[in-house]
Each structure stands twice: as structure tokens, then as C-alpha cells.
Amino acid sequence: MKTLHITFPKHISILYWMIRTSEAFEIMQEFIRLLWMALCRFPLSFMGLSYMFLSMAFCYWPISGHWFAGFMMMSLPVALIWGGLATIFLLIKKQRVIATVGVVWCMLAMPLARRFMSIGNEKTTTALQDASSLKVLSFNSAKFADFPSDFAQWNELDADIACFQEYSPNANIEKNYSEKAVLLADDLTEEVGLGLLSKYPIVKKYGRIWNRKGQPNINGYIVADIAYKGDTVRVVNVHFWSMGIRINQAFDALKEGKVASFFRELGDSFGRLKFGFDSRYQQIDEVQEYVAGSRYPVILCGDFNETPFGYAYGKMSLLYKNAFEEVGKGMGFTLNRQPYFVRIDQQFYSHQWEIQSCKTVSSVSFSDHFPLMAHYKLNKPVEFNSQVLVAKVD
């Protein structure tokens, strides 16, 4: 009579052995007991550690576009402060096992700090950048409403490729470029939308303005395949929906001593955040379809309308590197109004590019956003190839 032998994978066998080993089982039992004690005796500290872990996990792995996950991601700075204080408190209370878990989680969250503050350095001098790099501008221009009449600031905005959000046609700016791709709102009396201007030939262009009931339809994306020297590169200009939160009104109410109005505005802002999270993830997935499978080197830039701990940033970070994270300096805040201390304008790039510099141009202050300027070098041959232009379409 034959005996049936069942073979388990090695790691499962080891796990089974550990569970069967009385010493390992006792250690696990003791850990669960300490965990339960910490939960019963220090619930706020336990909640702080759990909150920090969930926020960190969603930032590293944005698996859900649900509003709850989005809120957890954006609140990571608060979660880290709470979790850090909870860890210190548990150490003081001699809850060393649980506190050690908190220390480990705090250490694992440290790489995410680069999203908030970069310590990178420019890799080349300005002269070398101008000679061999592709200069890309991303800027929510607020329709150029307050642009200086003498265009004194144009030199600081001049780039090889310029991606504008809240763009209004401007002949004085467009004359500096040989090609353009523009999408404007069709439900407004004024011309405003997205503009992508290029000094290199645009081979193909396509895009979309998203429909938002009850709001001006100025948000969307433009994808442009551009003949850059000896290759084709894909540049994406995106303007994700604003959450529509009214932080300004909340701060104004607090300054005037209207506490009830302050909390009412905060509650309204939370509701708008919830709606924004539930709606925006569909836009992000749509844009990703054009970049995730691209056979061309990609640069994606625009107004994300969320902090670097948001869902859109997290999703793009799974595919590409962020220019400011890699070579920026400081915090690079791009919002020129309350609450000021956020960087909501971004540039991402694929592995075929080498980022040389990226900075917020805070001297250009006529818009409610500051421009973001970056220099890229293509790590591929750049000899001119006329065949690239064969497929050019209007």
C-alpha cells in the first residue's frame, strides 16, 4: 500500500514549525497580551500609532481612490506628529514593546518626508542646462489677468515647452513658440482652459476637458507627442479638479472671531474633500492610460490641486520620479495664497530622462500659483531624424 506524501512550500513549513514550537507560541501570546494592554490603558496612543500606519501604508501603496483613503494620505503630516508623540509617551510609560513598533513605523515613514521637503541639488550649471537640456515650464497662469504689461517677467518664464493651466490665448506669449495645443472651455463667455506651447514640432496631440456639473469646465489634460531632436517624447499637461475647499473663508472667520463660522467652513470643506476624492480618482486613472503604456519618454506636469501626500501624487510616484523630489531645494511651495505652505504643482518624468534642476520660481507672483521650471536631459541619441515628422497631424 502506497503512502500519500504531501509537500508544503518551504516558507509555509517553517511558519508551521514556528507555530508548533511552544517558545514561539508563547512569544506571540505575550505580544498579543501587551498589545491588548496598550489598547486598554492607552487608547489614544494606540489610535495614534494605527492612524500613522494606515496613512503611511496608503501613501506607499495607493490601492484605493475611496475618499477615506485619500483623506488618510493627505493627513500624513498630522498622523506622523500624533504617532511620534504616542511613541514617546509609550516609552515614558515603559511600554517598550509597543513603543518599539512605533519607532519602526516612524523610521519607515521617513522616506516620505522627501515629498514635503527636498534636499536634492542641481546636477549641472546653468550654462550646460541651456546648451543641452530640455527646459519645461508648468504654470497655472490664472488667465494672465495680472501679467505685467511690459512683460518684464517673461525671461523667467521662457522655456522650450510650456504647460499652462487656466490658460487664456495670449499672442505675445504664443509668438515665442512655433507649435501649440490648446483646449478651452465651451461653457464660458471667456476663453480659458489648457495650453501646451512648444518650440519643437508637435507630431500628435489629443486631450479632453472634463465636465463638472455646476462648475466651470476648465479642468482636463492635453497629451502632445513632440519631435525632440532625434526622438519623439510625450508631454502631458494636466489640471485635476480642485477640491473646492474654502480655507480662505475659514481663516477669515477665525480672524474675525466667528468661531461658529470657522467650524462651519471646516465642515463644508470636509464635505467638498469627500466629493473631490470620490470623483478625481477616475480622472487620474484616465490620464494614466496615456502615460503608463507610452513607448515614448514621458514628462507629466500640471496643477494637481492636492498635496504631495494625495492620491494622484501617490499613483504617479508608482510610475515615475518627481522632479522636485529628486533635485529641488527646500519645500518649494507653489500656492501663492492661503494656506501658502503647500506644493500642489508637480512635474513627473520617466526613466529615459535625467533631471538636472527643478525649482519654484517665486519671483513670478502675478498668479495665485508660482511657476515650476525644470531642466531635463534625454538619455538617448539626439541626432536629428527627419522621419520623426512623417506622422505629423494638424
C-alpha positions in Angstrom: 0.0 0.0 0.0 1.4 3.3 -1.0 1.6 6.2 1.4 0.5 9.7 0.2 3.1 12.3 0.9 2.1 16.0 0.8 4.9 18.5 0.3 4.4 22.1 1.5 6.5 25.1 0.3 9.5 25.7 2.5 8.3 29.0 3.9 5.0 27.5 4.9 6.7 24.6 6.6 8.9 27.0 8.6 5.9 29.0 9.6 4.1 25.8 10.7 7.1 24.7 12.7 7.3 28.1 14.4 3.7 28.0 15.5 4.1 24.4 16.8 7.2 25.4 18.8 6.0 26.3 22.2 8.5 29.1 22.7 7.4 30.9 19.6 3.8 30.5 20.5 4.5 31.9 24.0 6.2 34.9 22.4 3.3 35.6 20.2 0.9 35.2 23.1 2.9 37.7 25.1 3.0 40.2 22.3 -0.8 40.0 21.8 -1.2 40.4 25.6 0.9 43.6 25.6 -0.9 44.9 22.6 -4.2 44.4 24.3 -2.9 46.1 27.5 -1.7 49.1 25.5 -5.1 49.3 23.8 -7.0 49.2 27.1 -4.7 51.5 29.1 -3.6 54.0 26.4 -6.3 54.0 23.7 -5.3 57.4 22.3 -1.7 56.3 21.8 -2.8 53.1 20.2 -5.1 55.0 17.9 -2.2 57.4 17.0 0.0 54.5 16.0 -2.7 52.8 14.0 -3.6 56.1 12.3 0.1 56.7 11.4 0.5 53.2 10.0 -2.6 53.4 7.8 -1.6 56.9 6.4 1.9 55.7 5.7 0.7 52.5 4.0 -1.8 54.3 1.7 1.0 56.8 0.7 3.3 54.0 -0.2 0.7 51.9 -1.9 -2.4 53.9 -3.0 -4.6 51.0 -3.7 -7.9 52.8 -3.3 -9.4 56.0 -4.6 -12.1 56.0 -1.9 -12.4 59.3 -0.1 -11.4 57.7 3.2 -8.0 56.5 1.8 -7.5 59.9 0.2 -8.1 61.7 3.4 -5.7 59.4 5.3 -3.0 60.1 2.7 -3.3 63.9 2.8 -3.3 63.9 6.6 0.0 62.1 6.9 1.9 65.0 8.5 -0.7 65.1 11.3 -0.6 61.3 11.6 3.2 61.4 11.9 3.1 64.0 14.7 0.4 62.1 16.5 2.2 58.7 16.1 5.5 60.2 17.1 4.1 61.7 20.3 2.3 58.5 21.1 5.6 56.6 20.7 7.4 58.9 23.1 4.5 58.7 25.6 4.6 54.9 25.5 8.4 54.9 26.0 7.9 57.1 29.1 5.2 54.7 30.4 7.7 51.8 29.8 5.5 50.1 27.2 8.7 49.3 25.3 7.4 46.5 23.0 4.6 48.6 21.5 6.8 51.8 21.5 9.4 49.9 19.5 6.7 49.2 16.9 6.0 52.9 16.8 9.7 53.7 16.4 10.0 51.3 13.4 6.9 52.8 11.8 8.3 56.3 12.2 11.6 55.2 10.6 9.7 53.6 7.7 7.8 56.9 7.1 11.0 59.0 6.8 11.4 58.5 3.0 8.0 60.1 2.6 9.4 63.3 4.1 11.1 63.9 0.7 7.7 64.6 -0.7 7.4 67.6 1.6 11.0 68.9 1.7 13.7 68.1 -0.8 17.4 68.2 -0.1 18.4 67.4 -3.7 20.9 69.5 -5.7 21.1 70.8 -9.2 23.3 68.4 -11.2 24.7 70.9 -13.8 25.5 74.5 -14.2 23.1 76.9 -15.8 25.3 77.2 -18.9 25.2 73.4 -19.5 21.5 73.3 -18.9 20.8 75.9 -21.5 23.0 74.2 -24.0 21.9 70.6 -23.8 18.7 70.3 -21.8 15.0 70.5 -22.4 13.5 73.3 -20.4 9.9 72.6 -19.2 7.6 75.1 -17.5 4.4 74.2 -15.7 2.3 77.1 -14.5 -1.3 77.8 -13.5 -1.3 81.3 -15.0 -4.7 82.5 -13.8 -5.6 83.6 -17.3 -2.6 86.0 -17.3 -5.0 88.5 -15.7 -2.3 90.4 -13.8 0.6 89.8 -16.1 2.9 92.9 -16.3 2.1 95.0 -19.3 5.8 95.3 -20.2 6.3 91.5 -20.0 9.4 92.1 -17.8 8.9 88.7 -16.2 8.8 86.8 -19.5 12.5 85.9 -19.4 11.9 83.9 -16.2 9.1 82.0 -17.9 10.7 81.3 -21.2 11.0 77.5 -21.8 11.3 75.0 -24.6 7.9 73.5 -23.7 5.4 75.5 -21.6 2.4 73.8 -20.0 -0.2 76.3 -18.8 -3.3 75.7 -16.7 -6.1 78.3 -16.5 -4.7 79.4 -19.9 -6.1 82.2 -22.0 -4.8 82.8 -25.5 -2.0 85.3 -25.4 -0.4 86.4 -28.7 2.6 88.0 -27.0 3.5 84.7 -25.4 2.5 82.4 -28.2 4.8 84.2 -30.7 7.7 82.7 -28.8 6.6 79.2 -29.8 6.3 77.5 -33.2 3.6 75.0 -32.1 0.7 74.9 -29.7 -2.1 72.6 -28.4 -4.9 74.4 -26.7 -8.2 73.2 -25.2 -10.6 75.8 -24.0 -13.9 75.7 -22.0 -17.0 75.7 -24.1 -19.4 76.8 -21.4 -17.9 80.2 -20.5 -18.0 83.6 -22.1 -14.3 84.0 -21.6 -11.6 81.8 -23.2 -9.9 79.7 -20.5 -8.6 76.2 -20.4 -5.3 74.4 -21.0 -2.4 75.4 -23.2 0.7 73.4 -24.2 3.2 75.5 -26.2 6.4 74.1 -27.8 9.5 75.2 -29.7 9.7 71.7 -31.2 7.2 70.2 -33.7 4.1 68.6 -32.2 3.6 65.3 -34.1 0.3 64.4 -32.5 -2.0 65.9 -29.9 -5.1 64.9 -28.1 -6.9 65.7 -24.8 -10.1 66.3 -23.0 -11.9 68.9 -20.8 -13.8 67.2 -18.0 -17.4 68.0 -17.5 -18.2 69.2 -13.9 -21.8 70.0 -13.2 -22.3 73.4 -11.7 -18.7 74.4 -12.1 -16.7 76.0 -14.9 -15.3 73.3 -17.2 -11.6 74.3 -17.3 -10.0 71.1 -15.9 -8.6 68.3 -18.1 -5.5 67.2 -19.9 -3.5 67.6 -23.1 -1.2 64.9 -24.4 1.4 66.0 -27.0 3.9 63.8 -28.9 6.7 66.1 -29.7 9.6 65.6 -32.1 12.5 66.4 -29.9 15.8 66.3 -31.9 16.2 62.7 -32.9 13.3 61.2 -31.0 9.7 61.5 -30.0 8.8 62.4 -26.5 5.4 62.6 -24.8 4.5 65.6 -22.7 1.3 65.7 -20.7 -0.3 68.8 -19.3 -2.9 68.1 -16.7 -5.2 70.2 -14.5 -7.0 68.0 -12.0 -10.3 69.1 -10.4 -10.0 71.4 -7.5 -11.4 70.1 -4.3 -13.2 73.4 -4.0 -12.3 73.8 -0.3 -12.6 77.3 1.1 -9.7 77.6 3.5 -9.6 81.4 2.9 -13.1 81.8 4.4 -12.3 79.6 7.4 -9.2 81.7 8.2 -11.1 84.9 7.7 -13.8 83.8 10.0 -11.3 82.8 12.7 -9.5 86.2 12.4 -12.9 88.0 12.9 -13.6 85.8 16.0 -16.5 84.0 14.3 -15.8 80.5 15.8 -19.1 79.0 14.6 -18.5 80.2 11.0 -14.9 78.8 11.3 -16.1 75.3 12.1 -19.0 75.5 9.6 -16.5 76.3 6.9 -14.3 73.4 8.0 -17.2 71.1 7.9 -18.1 72.3 4.4 -14.5 71.8 3.3 -14.5 68.2 4.6 -17.7 67.6 2.5 -16.0 69.0 -0.6 -12.9 66.9 0.0 -15.0 63.8 0.2 -16.7 64.6 -3.1 -13.4 65.5 -4.7 -11.7 62.2 -3.6 -14.6 60.2 -5.0 -14.5 62.0 -8.3 -10.9 62.6 -9.1 -9.5 59.1 -9.0 -11.4 58.4 -12.2 -9.6 61.3 -13.9 -6.2 60.1 -12.6 -6.8 56.6 -14.0 -7.8 58.1 -17.3 -4.6 60.1 -17.5 -2.5 57.1 -16.5 -3.8 55.3 -19.6 -1.8 57.7 -21.8 1.4 57.5 -19.8 1.6 54.0 -18.3 1.9 52.3 -21.6 3.8 55.0 -23.5 6.6 53.8 -25.7 8.0 57.4 -25.6 9.8 59.1 -22.8 7.3 60.9 -20.7 7.1 64.2 -18.8 3.9 64.8 -17.0 3.3 68.2 -15.3 0.5 70.4 -14.1 -1.7 71.6 -11.3 -2.6 68.5 -9.2 -4.8 70.5 -6.7 -3.6 68.4 -3.8 -0.6 68.0 -1.6 2.3 65.6 -2.3 0.6 63.1 0.1 -2.5 62.9 -2.1 -3.8 60.0 -4.2 -2.8 61.5 -7.6 0.8 62.1 -6.4 0.9 58.6 -4.9 -0.3 56.9 -8.1 2.2 58.8 -10.3 5.0 58.0 -7.9 4.5 54.3 -8.6 5.3 55.0 -12.3 7.7 58.0 -12.4 10.0 60.1 -10.4 9.1 63.5 -9.2 11.4 66.3 -10.4 11.3 68.4 -7.3 11.9 65.4 -5.0 15.0 64.5 -6.9 16.8 67.8 -7.4 14.7 70.5 -5.7 15.7 72.5 -2.7 13.6 73.2 0.4 9.8 72.9 0.4 9.1 74.5 -3.0 5.6 75.8 -2.1 3.7 76.7 -5.3 0.5 78.1 -3.9 0.5 81.9 -3.8 -2.4 82.3 -1.4 -3.7 80.8 1.8 -2.8 78.4 3.1 0.5 79.1 1.2 2.5 76.2 2.7 1.6 73.5 0.1 3.2 72.3 -3.2 0.3 71.4 -5.5 2.0 71.9 -8.9 4.2 68.9 -10.0 6.4 67.6 -12.7 7.0 63.8 -13.1 9.3 62.1 -15.6 10.0 58.6 -16.9 13.3 56.7 -16.6 14.6 57.8 -20.0 15.1 61.3 -18.7 17.8 62.6 -16.4 16.6 65.5 -14.2 19.1 68.4 -13.9 17.2 71.0 -12.0 13.8 71.9 -10.7 12.7 75.0 -8.8 9.7 77.0 -7.9 10.0 80.5 -9.5 8.7 82.5 -6.6 9.8 85.8 -8.1 6.9 85.5 -10.6 3.9 86.4 -8.4 1.1 87.7 -10.6 -0.9 84.5 -10.3 -2.2 82.6 -7.3 0.3 79.9 -8.2 4.1 80.1 -8.6 5.6 78.6 -11.8 7.6 75.3 -11.7 10.6 75.2 -14.0 12.8 72.1 -14.7 15.6 71.0 -17.0 15.8 67.5 -18.4 18.4 65.6 -20.4 17.3 62.7 -22.6 19.5 59.7 -22.1 19.2 58.6 -25.7 20.8 59.7 -29.0 19.7 63.2 -30.1 20.8 63.3 -33.8 18.1 64.8 -35.9 15.9 62.3 -37.7 13.5 63.7 -40.3 11.4 60.5 -40.3 10.0 61.5 -36.9 8.0 64.2 -38.6 6.3 62.0 -41.2 3.4 61.2 -39.0 2.7 64.9 -38.1 -1.0 65.8 -37.9 -2.7 69.1 -37.5 
